[in-house]
């Protein structure tokens, strides 16, 4: 009798175990990940960084010795409108191009920049004026109209605003304005001469390269990215100023 009970219990255990394995196998099949066919997904009207606002630090690399860069926070600002075109078979990748504007402001300490070549018509000069009247705040600004292009990658093409993303590209810029601006003229002892609101502005593009060509890189999550750019061309024409190449690093806010 005991043998009969043992055989019945064994049969019941085997039946339950087999049934559980079949259920697990069925669930595994049902939950198997299905690969998305991106060729059938419409992405042309998705929001993916059509408007981009960038701001951060502006610096110069190259022959900067003796230029007295400082006395303020050198900064960069850029606004661009871009059209995003996803690849048909690789939707995580896209090509983007557009138009934008940028401005850079580099500050100098105890310096006068002869931007118009009044004392030397062959090149722009940077004069140390720490022992004479000078502006307490002094900057050199350059403004461009730009054509930016990028190759973009986004982790989830359908949810770009909630995905990790990376983009690399270039910017071609046309110089539209360059000027120096000084504020609050002081004597060598630092005493204000005409009040703290006194300003002077001088404009000239004579010594500047008329075009800008820069490489760009940014990476981030959703609408916030870190960006960097580096000018391949020098800021000034060959032999008309120091051989410097501007660069910028900062934050990019994108959307729509």
C-alpha positions as a LaTeX table, in Angstrom:
\begin{tabular}{lrrr}
\hline
Residue & $x$ (\AA) & $y$ (\AA) & $z$ (\AA) \\
\hline
Unk1 & 0.00 & 0.00 & 0.00 \\
Unk2 & 2.85 & 2.36 & 0.87 \\
Unk3 & 4.38 & 1.75 & $-2.56$ \\
Unk4 & 1.13 & 2.76 & $-4.22$ \\
Unk5 & 1.00 & 6.04 & $-2.21$ \\
Unk6 & 4.65 & 6.72 & $-3.10$ \\
Unk7 & 4.00 & 6.18 & $-6.81$ \\
Unk8 & 0.93 & 8.42 & $-6.76$ \\
Unk9 & 2.83 & 11.21 & $-4.93$ \\
Unk10 & 5.72 & 10.95 & $-7.38$ \\
Unk11 & 3.38 & 11.17 & $-10.34$ \\
Unk12 & 1.63 & 14.23 & $-8.87$ \\
Unk13 & 4.97 & 15.99 & $-8.19$ \\
Unk14 & 6.19 & 15.27 & $-11.73$ \\
Unk15 & 2.94 & 16.59 & $-13.22$ \\
Unk16 & 3.07 & 19.87 & $-11.23$ \\
Unk17 & 6.77 & 20.42 & $-12.03$ \\
Unk18 & 6.25 & 19.84 & $-15.74$ \\
Unk19 & 3.27 & 22.19 & $-15.82$ \\
Unk20 & 5.25 & 24.96 & $-14.07$ \\
Unk21 & 8.09 & 24.62 & $-16.58$ \\
Unk22 & 5.62 & 24.89 & $-19.46$ \\
Unk23 & 4.10 & 28.06 & $-17.93$ \\
Unk24 & 7.56 & 29.60 & $-17.44$ \\
Unk25 & 8.47 & 28.80 & $-21.04$ \\
Unk26 & 5.22 & 30.36 & $-22.28$ \\
Unk27 & 5.83 & 33.55 & $-20.27$ \\
Unk28 & 9.42 & 33.75 & $-21.54$ \\
Unk29 & 8.17 & 33.50 & $-25.13$ \\
Unk30 & 5.45 & 36.08 & $-24.55$ \\
Unk31 & 7.83 & 38.60 & $-22.92$ \\
Unk32 & 10.53 & 38.24 & $-25.57$ \\
Unk33 & 11.62 & 41.72 & $-26.71$ \\
Unk34 & 10.41 & 42.63 & $-30.19$ \\
Unk35 & 12.86 & 44.70 & $-32.26$ \\
Unk36 & 11.40 & 47.99 & $-33.50$ \\
Unk37 & 11.24 & 48.43 & $-37.26$ \\
Unk38 & 12.29 & 52.09 & $-37.47$ \\
Unk39 & 11.51 & 52.24 & $-41.20$ \\
Unk40 & 7.80 & 52.13 & $-40.30$ \\
Unk41 & 7.97 & 54.74 & $-37.53$ \\
Unk42 & 7.31 & 58.37 & $-38.47$ \\
Unk43 & 9.84 & 60.67 & $-36.76$ \\
Unk44 & 9.91 & 63.74 & $-38.99$ \\
Unk45 & 7.74 & 65.85 & $-36.69$ \\
Unk46 & 9.20 & 64.69 & $-33.38$ \\
Unk47 & 10.61 & 67.31 & $-30.96$ \\
Unk48 & 14.38 & 66.93 & $-31.13$ \\
Unk49 & 16.46 & 70.02 & $-30.36$ \\
Unk50 & 15.11 & 72.39 & $-33.00$ \\
Unk51 & 15.90 & 75.41 & $-30.80$ \\
Unk52 & 19.25 & 75.53 & $-29.02$ \\
Unk53 & 20.47 & 78.11 & $-26.51$ \\
Unk54 & 24.11 & 77.87 & $-25.39$ \\
Unk55 & 26.07 & 79.96 & $-22.91$ \\
Unk56 & 29.31 & 79.56 & $-21.02$ \\
Unk57 & 32.97 & 80.51 & $-20.76$ \\
Unk58 & 34.92 & 81.97 & $-23.69$ \\
Unk59 & 38.69 & 81.58 & $-23.81$ \\
Unk60 & 41.64 & 81.95 & $-26.15$ \\
Unk61 & 44.31 & 79.36 & $-26.89$ \\
Unk62 & 47.61 & 80.00 & $-28.63$ \\
Unk63 & 49.78 & 83.14 & $-28.38$ \\
Unk64 & 48.14 & 84.72 & $-25.33$ \\
Unk65 & 51.30 & 85.65 & $-23.40$ \\
Unk66 & 51.27 & 89.30 & $-22.32$ \\
Unk67 & 47.65 & 89.92 & $-23.32$ \\
Unk68 & 46.43 & 90.43 & $-19.70$ \\
Unk69 & 43.23 & 88.43 & $-20.20$ \\
Unk70 & 41.12 & 88.81 & $-17.04$ \\
Unk71 & 39.35 & 91.48 & $-15.03$ \\
Unk72 & 35.95 & 89.99 & $-15.76$ \\
Unk73 & 34.09 & 86.80 & $-16.67$ \\
Unk74 & 34.74 & 86.09 & $-20.34$ \\
Unk75 & 31.60 & 84.58 & $-21.79$ \\
Unk76 & 29.95 & 83.12 & $-24.88$ \\
Unk77 & 26.31 & 83.14 & $-26.03$ \\
Unk78 & 24.71 & 81.32 & $-28.95$ \\
Unk79 & 21.16 & 80.88 & $-30.27$ \\
Unk80 & 20.41 & 78.50 & $-33.15$ \\
Unk81 & 17.36 & 77.20 & $-34.99$ \\
Unk82 & 17.96 & 73.76 & $-36.52$ \\
Unk83 & 16.03 & 71.30 & $-38.66$ \\
Unk84 & 16.42 & 67.66 & $-37.60$ \\
Unk85 & 16.35 & 64.88 & $-40.21$ \\
Unk86 & 16.45 & 61.29 & $-38.83$ \\
Unk87 & 18.12 & 58.52 & $-40.83$ \\
Unk88 & 15.52 & 56.16 & $-42.30$ \\
Unk89 & 17.10 & 52.86 & $-41.22$ \\
Unk90 & 19.05 & 54.10 & $-38.17$ \\
Unk91 & 16.57 & 56.35 & $-36.39$ \\
Unk92 & 18.83 & 56.86 & $-33.40$ \\
Unk93 & 21.00 & 58.93 & $-35.75$ \\
Unk94 & 19.99 & 62.16 & $-37.46$ \\
Unk95 & 21.47 & 65.05 & $-39.41$ \\
Unk96 & 20.66 & 68.61 & $-38.35$ \\
Unk97 & 21.40 & 71.96 & $-39.95$ \\
Unk98 & 20.22 & 75.50 & $-39.46$ \\
Unk99 & 21.13 & 79.10 & $-38.75$ \\
Unk100 & 22.17 & 80.94 & $-35.62$ \\
Unk101 & 23.89 & 83.91 & $-34.04$ \\
Unk102 & 26.73 & 84.04 & $-31.54$ \\
Unk103 & 28.55 & 86.60 & $-29.48$ \\
Unk104 & 31.77 & 86.34 & $-27.48$ \\
Unk105 & 33.12 & 88.71 & $-24.85$ \\
Unk106 & 36.71 & 88.41 & $-23.63$ \\
Unk107 & 37.74 & 90.67 & $-20.75$ \\
Unk108 & 41.15 & 92.28 & $-20.23$ \\
Unk109 & 42.84 & 93.88 & $-17.24$ \\
Unk110 & 44.75 & 97.19 & $-17.43$ \\
Unk111 & 44.69 & 97.02 & $-21.22$ \\
Unk112 & 43.88 & 99.20 & $-24.21$ \\
Unk113 & 43.28 & 97.46 & $-27.55$ \\
Unk114 & 43.91 & 99.56 & $-30.63$ \\
Unk115 & 41.23 & 97.78 & $-32.63$ \\
Unk116 & 41.18 & 100.39 & $-35.41$ \\
Unk117 & 44.98 & 100.59 & $-35.90$ \\
Unk118 & 45.32 & 104.28 & $-35.02$ \\
Unk119 & 48.91 & 103.87 & $-33.82$ \\
Unk120 & 49.85 & 100.89 & $-36.01$ \\
Unk121 & 47.96 & 100.39 & $-39.23$ \\
Unk122 & 49.50 & 96.97 & $-39.87$ \\
Unk123 & 48.19 & 95.04 & $-36.88$ \\
Unk124 & 46.00 & 95.19 & $-33.80$ \\
Unk125 & 47.94 & 96.09 & $-30.66$ \\
Unk126 & 47.33 & 95.30 & $-26.99$ \\
Unk127 & 48.84 & 97.99 & $-24.76$ \\
Unk128 & 49.47 & 97.66 & $-21.01$ \\
Unk129 & 48.07 & 100.84 & $-19.43$ \\
Unk130 & 48.34 & 99.94 & $-15.74$ \\
Unk131 & 50.51 & 103.03 & $-15.07$ \\
Unk132 & 48.16 & 105.51 & $-16.79$ \\
Unk133 & 44.47 & 106.27 & $-17.18$ \\
Unk134 & 42.56 & 103.11 & $-18.11$ \\
Unk135 & 39.16 & 101.48 & $-17.91$ \\
Unk136 & 38.37 & 99.38 & $-14.88$ \\
Unk137 & 36.33 & 97.00 & $-17.06$ \\
Unk138 & 37.39 & 96.40 & $-20.64$ \\
Unk139 & 36.35 & 93.76 & $-23.17$ \\
Unk140 & 36.71 & 92.71 & $-26.79$ \\
Unk141 & 33.53 & 91.43 & $-28.44$ \\
Unk142 & 32.95 & 89.58 & $-31.72$ \\
Unk143 & 29.52 & 88.77 & $-33.18$ \\
Unk144 & 28.74 & 86.24 & $-35.90$ \\
Unk145 & 25.94 & 84.87 & $-38.04$ \\
Unk146 & 26.45 & 81.10 & $-38.15$ \\
Unk147 & 25.44 & 77.97 & $-40.04$ \\
Unk148 & 25.67 & 75.01 & $-37.62$ \\
Unk149 & 25.47 & 71.35 & $-38.72$ \\
Unk150 & 25.46 & 68.25 & $-36.51$ \\
Unk151 & 25.37 & 64.46 & $-36.63$ \\
Unk152 & 23.20 & 63.44 & $-33.66$ \\
Unk153 & 22.62 & 60.24 & $-31.71$ \\
Unk154 & 19.79 & 59.79 & $-29.21$ \\
Unk155 & 19.15 & 56.75 & $-27.04$ \\
Unk156 & 15.38 & 56.68 & $-27.62$ \\
Unk157 & 14.31 & 58.47 & $-30.83$ \\
Unk158 & 10.66 & 58.52 & $-29.73$ \\
Unk159 & 11.45 & 60.21 & $-26.40$ \\
Unk160 & 14.30 & 62.57 & $-27.14$ \\
Unk161 & 13.37 & 64.86 & $-24.24$ \\
Unk162 & 13.97 & 61.97 & $-21.79$ \\
Unk163 & 16.99 & 60.28 & $-23.32$ \\
Unk164 & 20.76 & 60.42 & $-23.33$ \\
Unk165 & 22.13 & 62.16 & $-26.44$ \\
Unk166 & 25.40 & 63.04 & $-28.15$ \\
Unk167 & 26.09 & 65.36 & $-31.10$ \\
Unk168 & 29.20 & 66.35 & $-33.05$ \\
Unk169 & 29.47 & 68.92 & $-35.79$ \\
Unk170 & 30.89 & 72.16 & $-37.15$ \\
Unk171 & 29.93 & 75.81 & $-37.35$ \\
Unk172 & 30.65 & 78.16 & $-40.23$ \\
Unk173 & 30.37 & 81.79 & $-39.14$ \\
Unk174 & 30.43 & 85.19 & $-40.82$ \\
Unk175 & 31.74 & 88.12 & $-38.74$ \\
Unk176 & 29.21 & 90.97 & $-38.55$ \\
Unk177 & 30.68 & 93.10 & $-35.76$ \\
Unk178 & 33.80 & 93.47 & $-33.63$ \\
Unk179 & 34.33 & 96.13 & $-31.01$ \\
Unk180 & 35.97 & 97.03 & $-27.72$ \\
Unk181 & 34.06 & 98.49 & $-24.81$ \\
Unk182 & 35.46 & 100.17 & $-21.72$ \\
Unk183 & 33.58 & 101.18 & $-18.60$ \\
Unk184 & 34.57 & 103.44 & $-15.69$ \\
Unk185 & 37.78 & 105.29 & $-16.59$ \\
Unk186 & 40.19 & 105.38 & $-13.63$ \\
Unk187 & 43.68 & 106.78 & $-13.07$ \\
Unk188 & 46.76 & 104.74 & $-12.16$ \\
Unk189 & 45.70 & 104.86 & $-8.49$ \\
Unk190 & 42.28 & 103.39 & $-9.32$ \\
Unk191 & 40.28 & 106.57 & $-8.72$ \\
Unk192 & 37.24 & 107.17 & $-10.95$ \\
Unk193 & 37.65 & 110.12 & $-13.32$ \\
Unk194 & 34.20 & 110.59 & $-14.92$ \\
Unk195 & 31.93 & 108.40 & $-12.81$ \\
Unk196 & 31.30 & 104.65 & $-12.79$ \\
Unk197 & 28.84 & 104.83 & $-15.71$ \\
Unk198 & 31.26 & 106.42 & $-18.16$ \\
Unk199 & 31.73 & 104.20 & $-21.25$ \\
Unk200 & 33.69 & 104.18 & $-24.50$ \\
Unk201 & 33.15 & 101.92 & $-27.52$ \\
Unk202 & 35.35 & 101.46 & $-30.61$ \\
Unk203 & 34.40 & 99.35 & $-33.63$ \\
Unk204 & 36.47 & 97.83 & $-36.43$ \\
Unk205 & 36.78 & 94.48 & $-38.24$ \\
Unk206 & 40.00 & 95.41 & $-40.09$ \\
Unk207 & 42.30 & 92.89 & $-38.40$ \\
Unk208 & 39.78 & 90.07 & $-37.91$ \\
Unk209 & 39.20 & 87.01 & $-40.05$ \\
Unk210 & 35.82 & 87.51 & $-41.70$ \\
Unk211 & 34.93 & 83.83 & $-41.33$ \\
Unk212 & 34.93 & 81.39 & $-38.46$ \\
Unk213 & 35.15 & 77.61 & $-38.69$ \\
Unk214 & 34.77 & 75.67 & $-35.44$ \\
Unk215 & 34.31 & 72.08 & $-34.36$ \\
Unk216 & 31.56 & 71.36 & $-31.81$ \\
Unk217 & 30.67 & 68.58 & $-29.41$ \\
Unk218 & 27.86 & 68.21 & $-26.87$ \\
Unk219 & 26.46 & 65.46 & $-24.67$ \\
Unk220 & 23.68 & 65.36 & $-22.12$ \\
Unk221 & 20.29 & 64.08 & $-21.05$ \\
Unk222 & 16.99 & 65.47 & $-22.29$ \\
Unk223 & 17.03 & 69.27 & $-22.76$ \\
Unk224 & 20.30 & 69.86 & $-20.86$ \\
Unk225 & 23.73 & 69.21 & $-22.38$ \\
Unk226 & 27.34 & 70.16 & $-21.85$ \\
Unk227 & 28.93 & 71.64 & $-24.94$ \\
Unk228 & 32.34 & 72.60 & $-26.23$ \\
Unk229 & 33.61 & 74.32 & $-29.38$ \\
Unk230 & 37.05 & 75.10 & $-30.75$ \\
Unk231 & 37.92 & 77.45 & $-33.59$ \\
Unk232 & 40.02 & 75.85 & $-36.29$ \\
Unk233 & 40.74 & 79.25 & $-37.87$ \\
Unk234 & 42.54 & 82.00 & $-35.96$ \\
Unk235 & 40.59 & 85.01 & $-34.73$ \\
Unk236 & 42.88 & 87.52 & $-36.43$ \\
Unk237 & 44.27 & 87.57 & $-39.96$ \\
Unk238 & 47.78 & 86.17 & $-40.41$ \\
Unk239 & 50.34 & 88.77 & $-39.37$ \\
Unk240 & 47.67 & 91.24 & $-38.27$ \\
Unk241 & 47.37 & 90.14 & $-34.64$ \\
Unk242 & 48.30 & 87.40 & $-32.14$ \\
Unk243 & 47.75 & 83.84 & $-33.34$ \\
Unk244 & 44.85 & 82.91 & $-31.06$ \\
Unk245 & 41.96 & 80.49 & $-31.48$ \\
Unk246 & 38.81 & 81.05 & $-29.41$ \\
Unk247 & 37.16 & 78.15 & $-27.60$ \\
Unk248 & 34.03 & 77.92 & $-25.47$ \\
Unk249 & 32.61 & 75.48 & $-22.93$ \\
Unk250 & 29.30 & 75.62 & $-21.14$ \\
Unk251 & 25.66 & 74.52 & $-21.04$ \\
Unk252 & 23.22 & 74.02 & $-23.88$ \\
Unk253 & 19.46 & 74.13 & $-23.34$ \\
Unk254 & 17.49 & 72.63 & $-26.22$ \\
Unk255 & 13.92 & 71.75 & $-27.08$ \\
Unk256 & 10.97 & 71.75 & $-29.48$ \\
\hline
\end{tabular}
